[in-house]
Amino acid sequence: MFRAGFERFKRIDPYLSLGNYLWQGAALFGIPVAAVMAWATSQLAWFWGTFQWAGVIGVGVITWLLIGVGLNLYRRSGPPVAPAQASSSTSGSQHLQLIEGKFFKNQQLHLDGKHYTGNTFEGVTIIYNGGPFRMDHNKIGGMVITTEKPEIESFVKLLNDFGYLKVPVFSDQGTMDPTNPFPESPK
């Protein structure tokens, strides 16, 4: 969701940059705009009768400050930052081996220490042993995930027993269907 929004933003960013240049040009006119606002308030009879020159100068200064503060806040907002990938289990400080744009079919692949991006997986067995990894923009057509670590297998069994998995789990003991130990309340 975030990535799609960011991709749309990248397409309109040049137009926004043009708007930024026009907005900065308007900053040059901040004092004249403030002067026009001050003159406009002096044309209101009740305002002039109540505040006279102090009111006119006050409105001019306030308008000038608001334009300056608004432009300063706009300028400091900076460009958007790309969102973090939800499929990542790495902190970003570790170096991962980049594997990009490849086609894998009926193979066994290790996930630990790898960054798979733009790949196609068909009938692949992924071996995951708990290390950092990252997967972006891959096409998956049939995949089995397995591990060589009994601790990870036990954790997957725990997730299945608590109903957090929606797919069958295969282990040495056979297939465990997804469970839901918390039955839905009757309506």
N, C-alpha and C positions, 0 to 999 in steps of 0.2 A: 504494500500500500504506500509506504513512504517512498520507495524507489520509483514507483510510477509517478507520484507527484513531483519528485525531483527531476525525473526525465522530462515531464511537461514543462517544468520551470526552465530547464536548460534550453528548450526550444524558444521560449519567449524572453529569455534573459537579454538578448541584444536590444529588444524594444524597451525593456525596463532600464537598461543602461542609457539609452537615449533619453528616456524620461528623467533619469538622474541628472544628466547634463543640463536638460532644460530646467530642472528644479534648482540646480546650483546657479544657473543663469538668473533665475528669479531671486536668488539670494542677493545678487547685486542690486536688485530693485527693492530690497527690504526697506530702506530708508524712504524712498519715494512712496512706497505703499503705505508706510506709517504716516507720512505727511498727508496723503490723500485721505486716510481714515481720520486724521485729526481735523482736516478741513471739513469733511463730511459731518463730523459731530458738531462743528461750529455752526453749521447751517440749521441745526435743530434749535428752534427758538427756546424751548424749555431748558435744553442742556446749556446753551450759551448764557441764558439768564441766571442759571443756578451756579455754574462752575467758572464761567468766563475763560480766561487764558490758561488758568491752572488745569482745568478739565481738558482743554484742547491739547496742551503739552503732555498731560498724563496719558491720554488715549494714544498719542503718537508714540510715546516711550514704551507703553505696554505692548502696542502692536509690533513695534520694532523688536522688542525682546522676545515676544512669542514666535515671530518669524525666525529669529536667530536660534532659539532653543529648538524649535521644530526641525530646522534644517540640520542642526548639529546632531540631534537624535537620529534623524534619518541617515546621515552620513556615517554614524558609528555603528549602525545595525549590521553592516558587513554582509558578505555573500552567504547564502545558506550552506550549511555543512551537510555532507552526504550522510544519511542515516546508517547506523550500524547494521550489519547483516544479522538477521535473526537466526540463521542457520550456522552461526559460528560458535565454536567452543574454545576459541583461543583469545588470549588477552591482547593480541596484536604485537606484543613485544618479542614474541618468538618468531623465528624465521621458518616459514613453511615452503616446501618444494612446490612450485607452481606447475600444474599440469593443465594445459589449456587446449580446447578445441579438438580433442581426440575422440575416437570411437572405440568403445570397449564392448565386446560380445563374448559371453560364456567364459569369463575369466575370473580369477580371484585377485582382488586388489586390496592393498592395505590403506586404511584411511588415516592412520596416525601420521602426523607430520606433513600432511599434504594439503594443498589448496587446489581443489578441482573447480574449474570455471569453464563454462561453455562446452562441456563434454556431453557425449551421449552414452548411456549405459543400457545394455540389453542383456538380460539373463545373467547379470554379474553377481558374484558373491563378494560382499565388502567385509573385510576383517577389521574390526575396531577393538583396540586394546586399551582405550582410555586416554590416549594422548591428544594434543591439540590438533584441530583440523578446521577446514573451512570449505564450504560448497556454495557456489554461486551460479545461477543461470544454467543448470544442467538439465538434460532431458533424460528421464528415467523410465525405461520400459521393462520392468521386471528386475527386482533386486532382492537379494537375501543378505541380511546383515548378521554376521556371526562374530564370535570373540574367542580368543585363546585364553582368556583370563576367567577363572571361576568366580571371582568377585563381581565382575560385570554381569555374568550370567545370573548370579544370585540377585543382583539389583533389578535386572529385567524381570525376573520371577516375582520379586516384591511389587514392582509396578503393575504387573499383570494381576496379582492377587488383590491389589487395592482398586482395580478397575480403571487404571489410567491408560492402558493400552487397548486399542481398538482393532488390533490385528492378531492373528494366531502367533504363538511363540513356539519355536521348535527348539528342543533340547535333546540331550542324550536319553532322557526319560520318555521322549515322544512329543507329540503336539499338545500344547496347552491352549485351549480356546480362550478368547478374551472373557474375563469374568467381571461381574459387577456385584461386589459384596453388599452394596447399599441399594436395596430394591427401591424403585420409585414409589413415592407415596400415592395411595389411591386418590382419585379425583372425585 
